[in-house]
Amino acid sequence: MIEKDKITQAEDIPAAPTHRSRSRWYAGYFVLSVVNIVTIAAGILLNDRLVRQYEESNEQNRYWSEQLTDYAELETLLATANAPGNDVFSSLDARAESARLEEALDLLDRHFAGMRERHNPYPTAILSQDWAGLLGAIEDLAARMGDQARDLLTLFAAGEFAGAGERMASMDRIHVDIILIVNHLEQEAQELQRASLGEQVRLAGHMRNIQYFIGSLVALLVLGVAAYGYRLSRQMSRSDAERAAQLKALEVSEQRFRELAEGSIQGIVVHRNGVPLFINDAWARIHGFESTADARALDNIASLIVPEDRGSVRDIQDDLQHGVRSSRQYEYRATRRDGKTVWLECQERVVIWQGEPVLQSTVIDETERKQAEDGLREAMLQAEQANSARTRFFAAASHDLRQPLHAISLYLPLLLKRMEKSENREMLGAIQNSCNAMRSLLDSLLDISRLDAGVIEPEISAVPLLDVFDQLGMEFTPQAAAKGLELNVVPANYWVRSDAVLLERILRNLLTNAIRYTAKGKILLGARRAGSSVRIEVWDTGIGVDHDTLDHIFEEFYQADNPERDRSRGLGLGLAIIERLATLLEHKLGVRSWPGRGSVFDITLSLTDEPAADDYHERHAPQPAGSLQGRLALLIDDDPMILEGTEAMLEDWGCRVITAASISDAVETVRDTGLIPDVIMADLRLRGAETGLDAVAALNKILARPVPAIIVTGDTDPTRIKQASASGLAILHKPVEPLELQSAILEAIRGANAGTPESGGAHRAAN
C-alpha cells in the first residue's frame, strides 16, 4: 500500500540540445513525441483500468453500507416482534399484543423478502460462512420466535401464566441467538468494508502518481487529470461519510445487544477458555455475585463448577472449540459465592466476538426442578417398598390360609361319601359351600398374582366363537333360568385370534356378573363385526353402574351397590381379573352403563381366517379318562394333615401311596424300598430352604430317569410363582378340588409314560 506522503514525482523531461542538427532534432523530437504519445496512451489506459477498479471498490462499499443498514433495521424489527410477548405481562391485554405481534411479524417477513431481493453475495466478497444460509437460519429462528410469542399470548389469554413464562424465556433465548448471528454478519461486513477502503486508498495513490507523471509531460493532461482527480476526491468524501454512518450503526447494534442480554432472565456469559469477556446481570445473580463487575473479576468461570463435573464440561467445550459440534445442551452443578450448590442447564455454542471464535453459555437455574425430581423418586421408592411389603404379607397370609383349607378340601369329599345317608350331610354341605367361597376368594387372589407376575403365557390361535358361545350357553342358561332370567346367546360364526381358555374365562366372568347383578329381565351374549375386528358384547338389564364409579369397577375388591359385602354378590375381583386378561391378550375392553336400566361390557378381538379342517378340534379334543388303580404315588409335604388327607384321597381312588415330610425322607424311602413311583406330588415350600422342585430333582437323580411330578403350592408370591412355572412341571394351587387333582395326576402319567403298559412298582430303583 502506498502512503500519501510517499508519492514519487516523475523525472523532468530533458530538453533537446540546440547544437544538434535539425534532422537530429526532428528525430529526437519525433522520438520524444512518440515516447510522449505512447506514455500518455499507456498512462490513459492504465488510469482507466485503475478507475474501473476504484469504482468496483466503491460499489462494494455501497453494498456493505446497505447490508449494515438492513441489519440495523432487522434488529429493530426483531425487537418490535419480541416486545408484545414481554409487554403482555404489564399491559395484560393479550388481544392487543397479539395484533401488535402479527403486524410486527408481517413487517419482518417483508423485510426478509426485501433483503433477499436487494442483496446477493458480492462476487469478490469472501464470507467465512454462507450468507444465504445464515439469513435462512435467521428467518427460521425468527419464525420460531414468532411461534413462541403466539403460544405465549395464547397461554397468557388462557390464564396459564407458568406456561406463558416458559414461552417468554424460550422466545428471549431465540431472540438473543438471532441478535448474535446478526452481529456476526455485521462484523464480517465491517471487516470486508475496511478491506475495501484500504484497496480504495491504494488505488487512489496509484492514480495520483500517474496523474503527476502525465502532467509533467503534457500540461493539458495535468489539468484534465486534476479535474478528474477532483471528481474522485468528492466521491471519496462521500464514501468516508457513508463509512462513518456504517460504523455508527454498528455501534448502535452492539449497544442494543448489550441491552438485550442485560435484560434477559437467563444467565449469559461469553468467554474464551473460561476467561469471561461478557457477563449479564442474570448470570451474576444465579452464581451469587452482587454485581457483574464482581463476576468479571473471576480468573476463570470453570472455578465455579463443582470438581466432579469439570471434566465433562471441559470435554464438551473442547468438542465445540474443535468443531465437533456447533452447540451443546447439558446440565452441571455449580457452587455459588455463598457456598450453595445449584443445578444449571446450559446451552453452549460457538460465536464470533470481536472477530474471534469464543464460547457463549446461556444458563438457567434448574435447582428447584431437580429437588422436585429427587423428592418424587424418594416418594416412588417408598411406595414401591410399601407395595413390596404388602405383597409379601399377602403372599404369606395366603399360603398360611391355603394349607388348612387344602386339608379340609381333601377330607370333606371323603366324609360326604362316608356319610351319604347321614342326617348331618346337610351341615357338611354348608361347610363345603363355605370352603368353596373361601377357595373362590383365594383362587381369585392367585389369578391376580399370576397375572401381575407375568407367568401366564397366552397360547394365541384361531378360535371359533360359535363353539365358545355354544359352550357358554349350555353352561349359563340353567344358572340364568334358576334366577328367573332369560339368557339369549346369538350365534356368531366368526374366527378370532385369541387364547381359547383365557377368552372363555373373560366371558364366563362377564356372564357371571350379569346374572349376579340382574334381578329380572334378560341377558344377551352376542358379537358384531367392525371392519377387521369383532366386538363381543354382554348386555344385561341389571342395576347398572353410576358414571362416577365406572373408572373404579376394575379395581380389586371394588363392588358397586354392595356395602354389606354380601358374598353372594361376589368378591369384587372378577372385573380386575378380566381387565388383566384383556391386557395380556391385547384385547380392547369397554363398558357402557345406564343406572337402573342395565350395562353392556364389550371386548374387541381381531378377525382371522378359519384354520384347516379339524385342526382346532384336534387341539381341543378332551383326553380319554384313565384309572389310577394300582398306581404308586409319592407324597412329599411337611404338613401332616395334608399328607394324611391326600393319602386317604389317593387310596380311595385305588392308588398305593408312600409319604415323606422332607427331601431326605423321600430319598431314603425310595432307596430302601427300591420302588419307582408313577407320580411324585410335592409341596413347593418344605422345611427350611427346601422346595418341592429340589425334591423332584433329587429323586430324578437317584432314579436315573425323570418321574412324572406335580408341584402343589399355596404361595401367591410372584417370585415363587415364576420359579415354579419356569420348572416346566405341572403346578396346582391349594386348595385343590379332588377332580382337579385326579385329572392332573392322570395327565402327568399319560404325558410321561405314553405307551408304557407297566404299572407303578413294577420298576425297581437302582441301588
C-alpha positions in Angstrom: 0.0 0.0 0.0 1.4 3.4 -1.0 1.2 6.1 1.7 0.1 9.6 0.7 3.3 11.2 1.9 5.5 8.9 -0.2 4.2 9.7 -3.6 7.1 10.0 -6.0 7.2 12.6 -8.8 8.0 11.9 -12.4 11.6 12.9 -13.6 11.9 16.1 -15.7 12.0 15.6 -19.4 15.4 16.5 -20.7 15.5 19.3 -23.3 16.8 18.6 -26.8 20.3 20.1 -27.3 20.3 23.2 -29.5 23.6 22.5 -31.2 22.3 19.4 -32.9 21.2 19.4 -36.5 17.5 19.8 -37.4 17.4 16.2 -38.6 18.7 15.0 -35.3 16.3 17.5 -33.5 13.4 16.2 -35.6 14.5 12.7 -34.9 14.8 13.5 -31.2 11.5 15.4 -31.2 9.9 12.6 -33.1 11.3 10.0 -30.6 10.2 12.2 -27.7 6.8 12.7 -29.3 6.4 9.0 -29.9 7.6 8.4 -26.3 5.2 11.0 -25.0 2.3 9.7 -27.1 3.0 6.1 -26.1 3.5 7.2 -22.5 0.3 9.2 -22.5 -1.6 6.4 -24.1 -0.3 3.9 -21.7 -1.0 6.3 -18.8 -4.5 6.8 -20.1 -5.1 3.0 -20.4 -3.6 2.3 -17.0 -5.5 5.2 -15.4 -8.8 3.9 -17.0 -8.1 0.4 -15.6 -7.4 1.9 -12.1 -10.6 4.0 -12.3 -12.7 0.9 -13.1 -11.1 -0.9 -10.1 -11.8 2.1 -7.9 -15.4 2.2 -9.0 -15.8 -1.5 -8.3 -14.3 -1.0 -4.8 -16.7 1.9 -4.3 -19.6 -0.3 -5.3 -18.5 -2.8 -2.7 -18.6 -0.1 -0.1 -22.1 0.9 -1.1 -23.2 -2.7 -1.0 -21.9 -3.3 2.5 -23.3 0.0 3.6 -26.8 -1.2 2.5 -26.1 -4.5 4.3 -25.3 -2.8 7.6 -28.4 -0.6 7.2 -30.6 -3.7 6.6 -29.1 -5.4 9.6 -29.8 -2.4 11.8 -33.4 -2.3 10.6 -33.6 -6.1 11.1 -32.6 -5.7 14.8 -35.3 -3.0 15.2 -38.0 -5.2 13.7 -36.9 -8.2 15.8 -37.1 -6.1 18.9 -40.6 -5.0 17.8 -41.7 -8.6 17.3 -40.2 -9.6 20.6 -41.8 -6.8 22.6 -45.5 -8.0 22.7 -44.6 -11.3 24.4 -42.8 -9.3 27.2 -45.2 -6.3 27.3 -48.3 -8.5 27.8 -47.3 -9.2 31.4 -47.6 -5.4 32.0 -50.4 -4.5 29.7 -52.4 -7.7 30.4 -54.1 -7.2 27.0 -53.3 -10.4 25.1 -55.6 -9.5 22.2 -53.9 -6.1 21.6 -50.4 -7.6 22.0 -51.4 -10.4 19.5 -52.3 -7.7 16.9 -49.0 -5.9 17.5 -47.2 -9.2 17.2 -48.8 -10.2 13.9 -48.1 -6.6 12.5 -44.5 -6.9 13.6 -44.1 -10.4 12.1 -45.6 -9.2 8.8 -43.1 -6.3 8.6 -40.3 -8.7 9.5 -41.3 -11.1 6.7 -41.4 -8.3 4.2 -38.0 -7.1 5.3 -36.6 -10.6 4.9 -38.0 -10.7 1.3 -36.6 -7.3 0.6 -33.1 -8.3 1.8 -33.1 -11.4 -0.4 -34.2 -9.3 -3.4 -31.7 -6.5 -2.8 -28.7 -8.4 -1.6 -26.8 -11.3 -3.2 -23.3 -12.0 -2.0 -20.9 -9.7 -3.9 -18.8 -11.6 -6.4 -15.5 -10.6 -4.9 -16.6 -10.8 -1.2 -15.4 -13.7 0.7 -17.6 -14.6 3.7 -16.5 -17.0 6.4 -20.0 -18.5 6.3 -22.6 -18.8 3.6 -24.6 -15.6 3.6 -27.8 -17.1 2.3 -27.6 -20.0 4.8 -27.1 -17.5 7.7 -30.0 -15.4 6.5 -32.1 -18.6 6.2 -31.1 -19.5 9.8 -32.2 -16.0 11.0 -35.5 -16.4 9.2 -36.1 -19.9 10.8 -35.2 -18.6 14.2 -37.4 -15.6 13.7 -40.3 -17.9 12.7 -39.6 -20.0 15.9 -39.6 -16.8 17.9 -42.9 -15.8 16.4 -44.4 -19.2 17.2 -43.2 -19.0 20.8 -44.7 -15.5 21.0 -48.0 -16.7 19.7 -48.0 -19.6 22.1 -47.1 -17.2 24.9 -50.0 -14.9 24.2 -52.4 -17.9 23.8 -51.3 -19.4 27.1 -51.5 -15.9 28.7 -55.0 -15.4 27.4 -56.0 -18.9 28.8 -54.6 -18.0 32.2 -51.7 -20.5 32.0 -49.1 -18.0 33.3 -46.4 -20.6 34.1 -46.5 -21.9 30.6 -46.5 -18.3 29.2 -43.4 -17.6 31.3 -41.7 -20.6 29.9 -42.5 -19.5 26.3 -41.2 -16.0 27.1 -37.9 -17.5 28.3 -37.7 -19.6 25.1 -38.6 -16.6 23.0 -36.0 -14.4 24.6 -33.4 -17.1 24.2 -34.2 -17.3 20.4 -34.1 -13.5 20.2 -30.6 -13.5 21.7 -29.4 -16.2 19.3 -30.7 -14.1 16.3 -29.0 -11.0 17.6 -25.7 -12.9 17.9 -26.0 -14.1 14.3 -26.8 -10.6 13.0 -23.9 -9.1 15.0 -21.7 -11.8 13.5 -22.8 -10.8 10.0 -22.3 -7.1 10.8 -18.8 -7.8 12.0 -17.9 -9.6 8.8 -19.5 -6.8 6.7 -17.4 -4.3 8.6 -14.2 -6.3 8.0 -14.9 -6.5 4.3 -15.7 -2.8 4.1 -12.5 -2.0 5.8 -10.6 -4.1 3.3 -12.4 -2.4 0.5 -11.4 1.0 1.9 -7.8 0.0 2.0 -8.0 -1.0 -1.6 -9.5 2.4 -2.4 -6.7 4.2 -0.7 -4.1 2.2 -2.6 -5.8 2.8 -6.0 -6.0 6.5 -5.2 -2.3 6.7 -4.7 -1.5 5.0 -7.9 -3.9 7.3 -9.8 -2.2 10.4 -8.3 1.2 9.1 -9.4 0.0 8.6 -12.9 -1.6 12.0 -13.0 1.6 13.7 -11.8 3.7 11.7 -14.3 1.4 12.6 -17.3 1.2 16.2 -16.1 5.0 16.6 -16.3 4.7 15.6 -20.0 1.6 17.5 -21.1 0.1 20.5 -19.2 -3.3 19.9 -20.6 -3.3 16.3 -19.4 -2.4 17.6 -15.9 -5.4 19.9 -15.9 -7.6 17.0 -17.1 -6.3 14.7 -14.6 -6.7 17.3 -11.9 -10.3 17.8 -12.8 -10.8 14.1 -12.8 -9.0 13.8 -9.5 -11.2 16.5 -8.0 -14.2 14.4 -9.0 -12.7 11.3 -7.4 -11.9 13.2 -4.3 -15.6 14.2 -4.0 -16.5 10.5 -4.3 -14.1 9.5 -1.7 -15.5 12.2 0.6 -18.9 10.7 0.2 -17.5 7.2 0.9 -16.0 8.5 4.1 -19.3 9.8 5.2 -21.0 6.6 4.4 -18.4 4.6 6.2 -18.8 6.8 9.3 -22.5 6.2 9.2 -22.0 2.5 9.0 -19.6 2.5 11.9 -22.2 4.4 13.9 -24.9 1.8 13.0 -22.6 -0.9 14.2 -22.0 0.8 17.5 -25.8 1.2 17.9 -26.3 -2.5 17.1 -23.7 -3.6 19.7 -25.3 -1.4 22.3 -28.7 -3.0 21.6 -27.2 -6.5 22.0 -25.8 -5.5 25.4 -29.1 -4.0 26.5 -31.0 -7.2 25.4 -28.5 -9.5 27.1 -28.5 -7.4 30.3 -32.3 -7.6 30.4 -32.6 -11.3 29.9 -33.8 -13.6 32.7 -31.3 -16.2 31.5 -27.7 -16.0 32.5 -25.4 -15.2 29.6 -21.6 -15.3 29.7 -19.2 -15.0 26.7 -15.8 -16.5 27.5 -12.5 -17.6 25.9 -11.1 -20.7 27.5 -13.0 -19.9 30.7 -11.9 -16.2 30.9 -15.1 -14.1 30.9 -15.4 -11.5 28.2 -19.1 -10.5 28.8 -21.4 -11.4 31.7 -25.0 -10.2 32.2 -26.8 -9.5 35.5 -28.8 -12.8 35.4 -25.6 -14.9 35.2 -24.0 -13.0 38.1 -27.2 -13.3 40.2 -27.5 -17.0 39.6 -24.0 -17.6 40.8 -24.5 -15.4 43.9 -22.5 -12.3 42.8 -23.7 -8.9 43.9 -22.8 -7.3 40.5 -21.4 -8.2 37.1 -18.2 -6.4 38.0 -17.6 -8.9 40.8 -18.3 -11.7 38.4 -16.0 -10.4 35.7 -13.2 -10.4 38.3 -13.1 -14.2 38.1 -9.9 -15.5 36.6 -11.8 -18.5 35.1 -15.5 -19.3 35.3 -14.6 -23.0 35.5 -13.7 -22.5 39.1 -17.4 -22.3 40.0 -18.2 -25.7 38.5 -18.1 -28.5 41.2 -14.9 -30.6 40.7 -16.9 -33.8 39.8 -18.4 -32.0 36.8 -15.5 -30.0 35.5 -14.0 -32.8 33.4 -17.3 -33.5 31.4 -17.9 -29.8 30.9 -14.3 -29.3 29.7 -14.8 -32.2 27.2 -17.9 -30.6 25.8 -16.2 -27.2 25.4 -13.3 -28.9 23.7 -15.6 -30.5 21.2 -17.2 -27.2 20.5 -13.9 -25.4 20.0 -12.6 -28.1 17.7 -15.8 -28.0 15.5 -17.1 -31.5 16.5 -20.4 -29.9 17.4 -21.9 -26.5 16.7 -23.8 -26.3 20.0 -24.5 -28.5 23.1 -27.1 -28.5 25.8 -26.1 -30.1 29.1 -26.5 -29.9 32.9 -23.9 -29.4 35.6 -23.6 -28.3 39.2 -22.0 -25.0 40.2 -21.1 -23.6 43.6 -22.4 -20.1 44.4 -20.5 -17.4 46.2 -22.5 -18.3 49.4 -21.4 -21.9 49.2 -24.7 -23.3 48.0 -24.7 -25.9 45.1 -27.1 -25.2 42.2 -28.1 -27.3 39.2 -27.7 -25.4 35.9 -29.0 -26.2 32.5 -26.6 -24.8 29.9 -26.9 -24.1 26.2 -23.4 -23.5 24.8 -22.4 -22.6 21.3 -19.5 -21.0 19.4 -19.9 -17.3 18.4 -17.7 -14.6 16.8 -16.7 -12.0 19.3 -14.7 -9.1 18.0 -13.6 -11.2 15.1 -12.6 -14.3 17.0 -14.4 -17.5 17.8 -15.4 -17.8 21.5 -18.0 -19.7 23.6 -21.3 -18.3 24.7 -23.0 -20.1 27.6 -26.7 -19.5 28.4 -27.7 -20.9 31.7 -31.0 -21.5 33.6 -31.2 -22.4 37.3 -32.8 -25.9 37.5 -32.2 -26.5 41.2 -35.9 -26.4 42.2 -36.8 -28.9 39.4 -34.0 -31.2 40.4 -35.1 -31.1 44.1 -38.7 -31.9 43.0 -37.4 -34.9 40.9 -35.4 -36.2 43.9 -38.5 -35.9 46.1 -40.6 -37.7 43.5 -38.0 -40.5 43.2 -37.9 -40.9 47.0 -41.7 -41.0 47.2 -41.8 -43.6 44.5 -39.1 -45.7 46.2 -41.1 -45.6 49.5 -44.3 -46.5 47.6 -42.5 -49.4 45.9 -41.1 -50.6 49.3 -44.6 -50.4 50.9 -46.2 -52.3 48.0 -43.5 -54.9 48.2 -44.1 -55.3 51.9 -47.8 -55.6 51.3 -47.2 -58.2 48.6 -45.0 -60.3 50.9 -47.6 -60.0 53.7 -50.5 -61.2 51.5 -48.4 -64.0 50.0 -47.5 -65.3 53.5 -51.1 -64.9 54.7 -52.5 -66.6 51.6 -50.1 -69.5 52.0 -51.0 -70.0 55.6 -54.7 -69.8 54.8 -54.4 -72.3 51.9 -52.7 -75.0 54.0 -55.7 -75.8 56.4 -58.2 -75.1 53.6 -56.5 -77.6 51.4 -56.6 -80.2 54.1 -60.3 -79.6 54.6 -60.9 -79.9 50.9 -59.3 -83.3 50.9 -61.2 -84.6 53.9 -64.7 -83.2 53.0 -65.4 -85.3 49.9 -64.3 -88.5 51.8 -66.5 -87.5 54.7 -69.5 -86.8 52.5 -69.0 -90.1 50.7 -69.0 -92.0 54.1 -72.0 -90.0 55.4 -74.1 -90.3 52.3 -77.2 -91.2 54.3 -76.4 -89.3 57.5 -78.7 -86.5 58.8 -75.5 -84.4 59.2 -74.9 -84.4 55.4 -76.7 -81.0 55.1 -74.3 -79.5 57.6 -71.4 -80.9 55.8 -72.7 -79.4 52.6 -72.9 -76.0 54.3 -69.3 -76.4 55.4 -68.3 -77.4 51.8 -70.1 -74.3 50.5 -68.1 -72.1 52.9 -64.9 -73.8 51.8 -65.8 -73.2 48.2 -66.4 -69.5 48.9 -63.0 -69.2 50.6 -61.4 -71.2 47.7 -63.0 -68.8 45.2 -61.5 -65.8 47.0 -58.0 -67.4 47.2 -58.2 -68.5 43.6 -59.1 -65.0 42.5 -56.2 -63.6 44.5 -53.9 -66.2 43.0 -55.1 -65.3 39.5 -54.3 -61.7 40.1 -50.8 -62.6 41.5 -50.1 -64.8 38.5 -51.2 -62.1 36.0 -49.2 -59.5 37.8 -46.2 -61.8 37.9 -46.4 -62.4 34.2 -46.3 -66.2 34.4 -49.4 -66.8 32.4 -48.4 -67.1 28.7 -51.3 -67.0 26.3 -51.5 -69.6 23.5 -52.8 -67.5 20.6 -54.5 -69.3 17.9 -57.7 -69.2 15.7 -60.7 -69.6 18.0 -64.3 -70.3 16.7 -66.8 -68.0 18.5 -69.6 -70.4 17.5 -68.1 -73.2 19.7 -67.3 -70.8 22.6 -70.8 -69.3 22.6 -72.4 -72.8 22.5 -70.3 -73.9 25.5 -71.2 -70.8 27.5 -74.9 -71.1 26.5 -75.1 -74.6 27.8 -73.2 -73.6 31.0 -75.1 -70.4 31.9 -78.6 -71.0 30.6 -79.6 -73.1 33.6 -78.0 -70.6 36.0 -80.0 -67.7 34.5 -83.2 -69.8 34.5 -82.7 -70.6 38.2 -82.9 -66.9 38.9 -85.8 -66.3 36.6 -83.8 -64.6 33.9 -83.7 -65.2 30.1 -80.3 -65.8 28.5 -80.1 -65.2 24.8 -77.0 -66.4 23.0 -76.8 -65.1 19.4 -74.7 -67.5 17.3 -71.6 -65.8 15.9 -69.9 -67.6 13.0 -66.6 -65.8 13.4 -63.0 -67.0 13.9 -60.8 -64.7 16.1 -57.2 -64.6 17.3 -57.1 -65.3 21.0 -56.4 -67.8 23.7 -59.5 -70.1 23.9 -59.2 -70.8 27.6 -58.5 -67.2 28.6 -61.2 -65.8 26.3 -63.7 -68.2 27.9 -62.6 -67.1 31.3 -63.2 -63.5 30.4 -66.7 -64.2 29.0 -67.5 -66.5 31.9 -66.8 -63.8 34.4 -68.8 -61.2 32.5 -71.8 -63.6 32.3 -71.5 -64.4 36.0 -71.5 -60.7 36.9 -74.5 -60.1 34.5 -76.5 -62.9 36.3 -75.4 -61.7 39.7 -76.4 -58.1 39.3 -79.7 -58.6 37.3 -82.8 -59.2 39.3 -85.2 -59.5 36.4 -85.2 -59.2 32.6 -82.8 -60.6 30.0 -79.1 -61.2 29.4 -77.7 -61.2 25.9 -74.4 -62.6 24.6 -73.6 -61.7 21.0 -71.0 -60.4 18.6 -70.9 -57.9 15.8 -68.3 -57.2 13.1 -66.4 -53.9 13.0 -64.1 -53.8 10.0 -61.3 -56.3 10.6 -62.4 -56.8 14.2 -65.2 -58.5 16.1 -66.8 -56.9 19.2 -68.2 -59.4 21.7 -70.9 -57.8 23.9 -72.7 -58.9 27.1 -75.9 -57.0 27.8 -78.0 -57.1 30.9 -81.0 -55.3 32.4 -79.5 -55.1 35.9 -78.8 -52.3 38.3 -76.2 -50.5 36.1 -73.3 -48.5 37.3 -73.1 -44.8 38.1 -70.9 -42.9 35.7 -68.9 -41.5 38.6 -67.8 -45.1 39.6 -67.2 -46.5 36.1 -63.5 -45.8 36.4 -63.3 -47.8 39.7 -65.1 -51.0 38.8 -61.9 -52.7 37.5 -60.1 -52.1 40.9 -59.5 -55.1 43.2 -62.3 -55.6 45.8 -64.4 -52.8 44.4 -68.1 -53.6 44.3 -70.9 -51.3 43.2 -74.1 -51.3 45.4 -72.8 -53.9 47.8 -71.8 -52.1 51.0 -72.7 -55.1 53.2 -70.1 -57.2 51.3 -72.7 -59.9 50.6 -70.7 -62.9 49.4 -73.5 -63.9 47.0 -72.7 -60.7 45.1 -69.1 -61.8 44.5 -65.8 -60.6 45.9 -65.0 -57.7 43.7 -62.2 -59.4 41.9 -63.8 -60.6 38.7 -63.5 -57.4 36.7 -60.0 -56.8 37.9 -59.1 -60.3 36.5 -61.0 -59.5 33.3 -59.0 -56.3 32.8 -55.7 -58.0 33.3 -56.6 -60.9 31.0 -57.7 -58.4 28.3 -54.5 -56.5 28.6 -52.5 -59.8 28.4 -54.3 -60.8 25.3 -54.1 -57.3 23.8 -57.9 -57.1 23.5 -59.7 -53.8 24.0 -62.2 -53.8 26.9 -65.1 -51.4 27.1 -68.1 -50.7 29.3 -71.3 -48.6 29.0 -73.9 -48.4 31.7 -77.2 -46.8 32.4 -78.0 -46.7 36.2 -81.3 -48.5 36.9 -81.5 -49.9 33.3 -78.5 -52.1 32.8 -75.0 -52.3 31.4 -73.1 -53.6 28.4 -69.5 -54.9 28.6 -67.6 -55.5 25.3 -64.3 -56.9 24.3 -62.8 -56.4 20.8 -60.8 -59.1 19.0 -59.1 -59.4 15.6 -60.7 -61.5 12.9 -58.7 -64.3 11.4 -59.2 -67.0 8.7 -60.7 -70.3 9.5 -57.8 -72.9 10.1 -57.5 -76.2 8.3 -60.4 -78.7 8.9 -60.4 -80.3 12.3 -57.2 -78.6 13.4 -58.8 -76.6 16.2 -61.0 -79.5 17.3 -58.0 -81.9 17.4 -56.1 -79.5 19.6 -59.0 -79.0 22.0 -60.4 -82.6 22.0 -60.9 -84.0 25.5 -58.4 -86.6 26.6 -59.8 -90.0 27.4 -60.3 -90.8 31.1 -57.9 -93.1 32.8 -57.7 -95.1 36.0 -55.3 -94.6 39.0 -56.0 -98.2 40.2 -52.7 -99.7 41.4 -50.6 -96.6 40.6 -47.8 -95.7 43.1 -47.8 -92.1 44.3 -45.0 -90.5 46.3 -46.3 -87.6 48.5 -43.9 -85.0 49.9 -45.3 -82.4 52.3 -44.2 -81.1 55.7 -47.8 -80.7 56.9 -49.0 -84.0 58.5 -52.7 -83.0 58.0 -52.2 -82.6 54.3 -50.2 -85.8 54.0 -52.9 -87.8 55.7 -55.8 -86.2 53.8 -54.1 -86.6 50.4 -53.1 -90.2 51.2 -56.7 -91.0 52.1 -58.0 -89.4 48.9 -55.5 -91.3 46.7 -56.1 -94.6 48.4 -59.9 -94.1 47.9 -59.0 -93.8 44.1 -57.1 -97.2 44.3 -53.6 -95.8 44.5 -50.8 -97.1 46.5 -49.1 -94.3 48.5 -45.8 -93.6 50.2 -45.3 -90.4 52.1 -42.3 -88.2 53.2 -42.0 -85.0 55.1 -38.7 -83.9 53.6 -36.3 -84.5 50.7 -34.1 -86.7 52.8 -37.1 -88.8 53.9 -38.2 -89.2 50.3 -34.8 -90.2 49.1 -34.3 -92.6 51.9 -37.7 -94.2 51.3 -37.1 -94.7 47.6 -33.6 -96.2 48.2 -34.9 -98.5 51.0 -37.9 -99.8 49.1 -36.3 -99.8 45.6 -39.7 -98.6 44.2 -40.0 -96.2 41.3 -43.2 -94.1 41.8 -45.6 -93.5 38.9 -46.0 -89.9 40.1 -44.5 -87.5 42.6 -46.6 -84.9 44.4 -44.5 -82.3 46.3 -45.4 -79.2 48.2 -43.4 -76.2 46.8 -42.4 -74.9 50.2 -40.9 -77.6 52.5 -38.8 -77.3 55.7 -36.2 -74.6 55.9 -35.0 -73.6 52.4 -36.1 -76.9 50.8 -38.6 -76.8 47.9 -40.6 -79.4 46.0 -38.6 -78.6 42.9 -35.4 -79.6 44.8 -37.1 -82.8 45.9 -38.1 -83.8 42.3 -34.6 -83.0 41.0 -33.0 -85.2 43.8 -35.3 -88.1 43.1 -34.8 -88.0 39.4 -31.0 -88.0 40.0 -31.0 -91.2 42.2 -33.6 -92.9 39.9 -31.6 -92.0 36.8 -34.8 -91.2 35.0 -37.4 -88.4 35.0 -40.6 -89.3 37.0 -43.9 -87.5 36.3 -44.3 -84.8 39.0 -46.8 -82.3 40.2 -46.0 -79.3 42.4 -48.7 -78.3 44.8 -48.3 -74.8 46.4 -50.2 -72.3 48.5 -47.8 -69.5 47.5 -49.0 -66.3 45.8 -45.6 -64.6 45.9 -44.9 -63.5 42.3 -41.3 -64.6 42.6 -42.2 -68.1 43.8 -44.9 -68.4 41.1 -42.3 -67.5 38.4 -39.8 -70.0 39.9 -42.4 -72.8 39.9 -43.7 -72.1 36.4 -40.2 -72.0 35.0 -39.6 -75.6 36.1 -41.9 -77.0 33.4 -43.7 -79.2 35.9 -47.5 -79.2 36.4 -48.5 -76.6 39.1 -51.6 -76.9 41.3 -52.6 -74.2 43.7 -54.1 -75.0 47.1 -56.9 -75.7 47.9 -57.2 -78.3 45.1 -60.5 -79.8 44.1 -60.4 -83.7 44.1 -61.4 -83.9 40.4 -58.7 -81.3 39.5 -56.1 -83.3 41.4 -57.2 -86.6 39.8 -57.1 -85.1 36.3 -53.6 -83.6 36.9 -52.2 -86.9 38.1 -53.7 -88.8 35.0 -52.4 -86.1 32.7 -48.9 -86.2 34.2 -48.7 -90.0 34.0 -50.2 -90.1 30.4 -47.7 -87.4 29.2 -44.6 -89.1 30.6 -45.5 -92.8 30.2 -47.4 -92.8 26.9 -47.3 -96.3 25.5 -45.8 -97.9 28.7 -48.1 -100.7 29.9 -46.3 -101.3 33.2 -47.9 -100.0 36.4 -46.2 -98.4 39.3 -44.0 -100.5 41.4 -43.0 -102.9 38.5 -39.8 -101.0 38.1 -37.1 -101.2 40.8 -34.8 -98.4 41.7 -31.1 -98.9 41.2 -29.3 -99.2 44.5 
